[in-house]
């Protein structure tokens, strides 16, 4: 018996040590990978502790030693864009090689379901060759655009060091599974820059910003306190035995109903699923940062794009703090300075309103825009790219293009490019009207309209729509509005002494038609703080 005990103890001791049979890269490194140009490129992995690992790429050779946990990391020197694929090799206790690795521009693409929505989902059965998405698919043999989709992983215990995914070159078949927003942005960047484009797609549908933010950051802000308290309370009150017993009963009831349906020749009801602890929910604070962002550190990226907010629409009062907090926390942890960060403002959804009213989505758009106070943050306005009956609109080409316009103008030096629609600047009351001024008017203000996948078209004869006006009584009415030079003049005979204006202030601001001559839509706004 003592001998058996000694063997068991030895097995436990050995089991606690980091053992690696081979040199490895992270699970999302693969053939066809894209490295970031013009900056140091971290390459890392695991090996036996104390093992010297030599990494070779092109003419560069770098060496590191695996630490006590088996981790090693080297930094390749900055490189120019390289479209010809080359092997990336690490030699330690074994040899591992990634083939066809190129150097270009790398963007992290994250958020919830509208970022996850695939190119194929933008078609929805429409096989018409006139559909711009079908045209994009047919022309998608673009092997220097490459995407890795990080496997969904919610990790409550703390930040993970590894993730899973495979880099895939773009083709007419593979592009169907690409994130649509990420692909259309990448396609535009590739066309304009002529370099490889790497897209790291890491998203999860229906998830809140709190799940994508490090716990250490959440714990330090009062804006997250209620959310943290709620979810921690759910976790503390979770009773696994009670949940298991309830599931056992649900399963037994289902088996009876399924048998009855089979006898009657009817469709069986859906089989129940076992309840899970709240801490494994993708809504639990920090779980998606832990499982899907932290494992990407410290990969070299140019910037990030973000399409999320629907799941926070009822909490706009905190989103204005939490969203900038998430951006700042990512930047701190990537250690690449204030890298560019672009986001998609919530698009139109639900049925149009008949009368002016408050809107959670309008408030969330306003909260999103508080992130613009941070350096190197931009946004794509998409109120003309939504669908009343679907929270997942098909019209992603415009969204991706607008993100690309922002990046080309502000990141890649195309300073003359108009990359944003009109953005409210200030107002003045004059003779019973309110005169509005804007940033980003380009070569002028116009009216325009968008229909489906087609890009917006100018409508010079159309009157401005979706403006509201109010006096001191705070009663909003639809207003008359007209473009006068580089301003918009707003009035109503029902409000002789106006004090405030709102534009496109609705969940679905259908008919909102203020654009600049570059056919980019004005962002929703309000001049009041009521």
N, C-alpha and C positions, 0 to 999 in steps of 0.2 A: 504493500500500500504506500509506504513512503516514496518508493521509486515512481509510482504513478503520480503522486502529488507533485514530485519534482518535475516530472515531464509536463504536467499541466501548468505549473508556474512558469517553466521555461517557454511554453507555447504562448502564454499570456504576455510575457515580456517581449518575445519576438514579434508578436502581433501588434504591439504598440509602437514598433519602430517603423520609420518610413522605408519601405522596401520597393525598389524599382528595378525591374528586370531589364529595362532598356532605356535608352535616351528617348524622351518624348517631347513633342510640342503640345501646346494647349489643344483641346479637343475640337476647337473651331478653326484651327490652322489646317490648310489642306492645299492640294494642287490648285493652281489657277488663282492663287491669292494675289491681292493688290497691296503694295506697300506705299506709304505716304512719301511723296517726293519732297525734296528741299528742306528736310529736317531730320534730326537724328531718329533712327528707326529701332525701337526696342524689339528684341526677339528673345523669347524665354521658353522655359519648359522645366522638366523634372529629370532627375537621374539619381544614381546612388550618391549619398552624401560624400563629399570630398572628391568626387570625380571631376576631372578637367574636361570641359566641353568646348569644342572648337566649332564655330559657325562660319560657313563660307557662302558668300553670295557674290557672283561676278568676280571682281578683282579684290574684294574685301574678305579678310579673315579676322575674326574676333574670338577671344577666348575668355571663358569664365569658369568658376569652380562652384559646383553644387554645394549649397550650404547644408546645415544640419537637418533641415527639413527636405532636402533634396532639390531645392529650387535653384535655378541658374538663370542669368539674364545677361545679354550683351546689347550694346547699342551700335548698330551700323551707322557709319558716317552718312550725312545727308547726300542724296543722290538726285540727279535730274530725272525727268520722266523717262521711262524705258518700256517701250511697247513690245519688244521681243522677249518672250518668256525665257527665264533662266532657272536652274535648280537652286534651291535654298537647302543647304545641308548642315546638319548638326552631328558631330562625331564625339561620342563620349564612351560610355560602357557599351554602346552599340551605335549604329549609324541610322539616321532617319533623313529622308530627302523629300522635299516638296517640289513638284515639277511645275513648269510654266508659271513662275512667279514674275509679276510685272510691277512697275513703279508708276504711280500716277497720283490721282486725287482720291482721298478716302473720306466718306461721310457716314456718320452714325445716324440711322433713321429709326426713330422710336415713337411710342405712343400707344393708342388703343386701336380699335377695329378699323378705323378709316385709314390708318397707316398700314395695318395688316392686309387690308383688302387687295386682292390680287388683280392683275391685268385682266385675267379671264373673267373675273366677276364684273368688270366694267362693260362686258359685252352682253351678258345675260341672254344668250340665245339668239342675239341679232347677228346673223351671218352675212349681212349686206356688206359688199366690198366698199360701199360708200361710207360706212361707219369709220370714223377716224381711228378708233381703237383697233378695228380689224386691219386697217392700213398700217398701223404701228406694229402690230404683230407680224404682218407679212414682211415688213421691212426691218425686222429685229435681229437679223444676223449680224450682231455687233459684239464680237467676242471680247473686245477690250472693255466692255461694260460687264462687271461681274458683281454678283450679290451672294452674300452668305446670310442665311436666315438662322438666327440663334434659337435653338429649341426652347420652348416655353418651360420655365422653371421658377417656382415660387419657393424661396428659402427663408424660413422665419428665424433660424438659429443664428444667422450672421452672414457676413459676406463670404461668398464662394470664390474659389480661385480658378475654377474651370467651367467651361460651358461646351455645348455641342453645336456643330453646324458644319456645312460644307460649301466651299466657294463654287459657284456655278457661272460659267460664261454665258452671256446672253445670246439666245438664238430664237428663231420663230417658235420653237417648241418650248424651250425652257422659260421664256419670258412670261408665259401664261401664268406661271406660279410666282412671279416676282411681285413684291409690293408695288402697286400701281403708282402711288405718289413718288416713291423713291425712284422707280424706273424712269418716269417721265422727267423728273428733275435731272437724273443722271444722263438721260438721252440728250437733253439740251446742253448740259455741260460738256459732254463728249463732242458734240457737233461744233461747239464754239471753241473749245480749248484744244481739241485734237490729241488728248492724252488718255491713258487708261483711267477708268472710273471704278472705284471700289465702293460698294454700298453694303454696310453692315446693318442688316434689318433685325431689330430686336423690339418686338411689340407684343401686346396681349390685349385682346378685345375686352371692352367693358371695365377697364381698370382705372382707378383714380390716381392723381398725381402723388398722393401720399405713399403709394406702393412703390413708386419709382425714386423715392428720395431716401438717402441714408438715414438710419435711425438716429445717429448722433446729431444730425442737423434737425430732425423733427423734434427731438427732445429739448432743443434749445429755443424753440419758438412757441410763444403762447397761441399762435394761430392753429397749431396742430393739437393743442391740448385736449380738446373735446373728442377729436377723432381717435387719438391714442387711448384716452380713457375708455371710450366705448369698446374698441376692439380688444384691449387688454382685459376689460370686464368680461367680454364674451369668452375669451380664452380661459380665464380663471374659473368661470362657472360651467365650463364644458364637462359633462359627465359621460365618459366613454362607455361605461356599462349601460347606462340608461339609453344612450343612443343606439348601442348594439341591440338591446332588447326591442326598442321601437322598430328598428330595421327588420329584425327577425319577424315581428308581427306583420309589418307591411309586405314582406316577401311572401309570407304564408297567405295573406289575403290576395295578393297578386296571382299566386299559383292557382287558387280556386277560380278567380275570374278569368285567367288565361285558359284554364281547362273548359270552362263554360263557353267561352268565345269560340274555342276550337270545335266544340260539339255543335254549336249553332252556325258554324261556318263564317264567323265574324272575325274581324281583326282584333288581335289580342291587345289589351292596354299596355302602355309602356311599363317596362320593368322598373321598379323603384331602385334608386341608388343609395348606397349607404351614406349616411351623414358623415362629414369629416370635421375634424377639429378646426376651429376658426383660424388657427395659426398657419394652416396650409392653404388658406384662401389667397388668391391673387390680389384681394383687396386689403389684406393685412398690411399694416405699415411696413415699408422698407423691403418687403419680400422680393419684389421684382428688381429693385436695385441690387439686392444681395445676389440673386440668381442670374440676372440677365444684363446687368451693366458692370458691376464690379469685376466679373471675370474677364472683361475686355481690357481692363487696365493693365499696363500703361500703353496700349497700342497707339501708334501714331495716326492721328486723324487730322483732317483739315477743319472739320466742324461737324455740327449736328443739325438735324431737322426733326420736328416734333409735331405730331397731329394727335391731340388729345384735349379733352375738356368736357365732353358730353357727360362723363360720369361725375364731374364736379359741378354741373350746371346749377344744382340747388344750393351750392355753397360758394357763391361768387365772392362773398365777403372775406373768405379766407384764401381763396385761390390767388387773389392779387398779391398775397404775401408768399404763399407756398410755391407758386410756379417760379418766381425769381429765386427762391431759396433752392429749388431743385437745380436750376441752371448753375447757380453759384457753386453748389456742392459738387456737381459733376466736374466743373472746371477745376476746382481745388484738387480733386482726386486724380484727374487725368494729368495734372501738372504740366499743361501745355498752354498756360496763360488763359486769357479771355478769348478762347477760340470762338469762331462765328457760330451763332445759334439762331436758326430760323424756325418759325412756327406757323401753323395754319390757324387762322382765326375761324371759329365755328361758322359753318356754312348755314344756309337757310334750311329749315325743317318745319314740319307740321303745316296746317292750313293757314293761309293768310288771315290777318286780323281785319275786322271791319271798322273798328274804332281804336284810337290810341289806348294803349294799356301797358302795364309793366310786364316785363319778360325776364325769366331766369337766364335765358340764353343771351339776351342782349346784355344783361349785367355781367355774364361770364365773358363775353367778348371784351367788354370794358376792362374786366379784371385781367384777362390775358395781356392786354396792351400795357399794363403796368410794367411788364417785363422790358418794354422798349426803353425804360430808363437805364437799363444796364448797357454797358458797352458791347458793341458788335452783336446786337440782337436785331433781327428783322422779322417781317411777317408777310404772309400771303393772305390777302383778303379773298374770301370765296362766297360772299352772300349771293352771288349770281350763279353759283355752281352747286346748289342744293336741290333736293327733291322733297316736295311736301309730304309724300307718303313713305319716305324711306330715309332712315337715319344714316344709311350708307349710300350716298349718291354716286352715280356712275361717272360723273364728269370730273375725272381726276387729271386730265391732261392740262387744263388751265391751272390747277393747283400746283402740279409739278413744275410747269413752265414758270409760274410766278415766283416760286422758290428759287429757281435757277436764275431768273432775272435779278433778284436780290443778291444772290451770290456773285454773279458776274460783275455787277456794278460795285459792290462793296468789298468783296473778297479778292476778285481777280482783276481789279483795276480798270474796268470799263466805265469810267467816271461819267461819260456822256449819256449812258443808258438811263432811260426812265424806268425805274424798277418798282415804283409804288404808285397806287392810285392816290387821289387827294386825301389828305389827312387834316382834320380840323385844327386850326391854329388859334383864332380868336374871333370875337364878335363885337359889334357896336350897335347900339340902338339909335335909329335915325328916323325921325318923322313917322313914327308908328310902324316902322319896319325894323328887322334885325339884319344887319349886313355881316356875312360870314366870310372869313378869309381862311386860306388853306396852305399847307405845305404840299409839295409834290404835285403842282399843277402842270408841270411839263410845259408843252406849248399851248396849253389852254384847257378850259373846262368844256365838256360836251355832255350830251345825253347819249346813251347807248343801251342796247338790249342784247341779251344772250339767250340762245335757244339750244338746249341740250348740249351735245358734244361740240357744236360749232362755236368758234370764238365769237366774242361780242362784235356787234356792228353798230356804227354810229346811227343815231336817229335824230337828225337835226331839227325836225319839226315837232318832236315829242316834248310836252311840258315836263318839268321836274316833278317827281312823285316821292311819296313817303317822308315828307317833311311835316313835323308837328310844331306847334307854337303855343305858348302859354303866357299868362300874365301872373301877377302876384298871387292870384287865387289858386294857382297850380292846376288849373283845368286845361287839359291838353285837347287841342282840336287840330284836324288836318289843315295844313297851311298851303297857301299859294307860294311858289318859289320860282325864281327866274335867275338865269346866269347873266350877270352884268359885268362884262370885262373878265377880270380874274376873281370876282366875288360871286356869291349867291345872296340874293335879297329875298327875305322871307317875311310874309305878312298874312293877316287874316282880318276880314271886316268884323269878326267876332271877338277879336283881341286888339282893341285900340291902343293899349299900353303894354306891349309885349316885353317880357324879361328873359325868356329862355326858348331855345329851339332844340328839337331832337330830330335825328335823321336815321331812318332804317332801324328804329328802335323797336324790334319785334323778333320773335323766334324765327318767323319767316317774313322778312321784309320784301315780299313779292312786289315787283314794280319799281324798286329802288333803282334809279337810273343815272345817278351822277357819276361821271367818269372823267378821266383826262384824255387828251387826244391820243395817248398811247394805248387807249382802250383798256385801262386798268381801273377797277371800280373804287369809288370812295369808301372809306371805312365807316361803319356806323359810329355815331357819336351823340353826345348830349352836352349842352352847355351848362346845365343845372347840376346841382349836387343834392337834389331832393331825395 
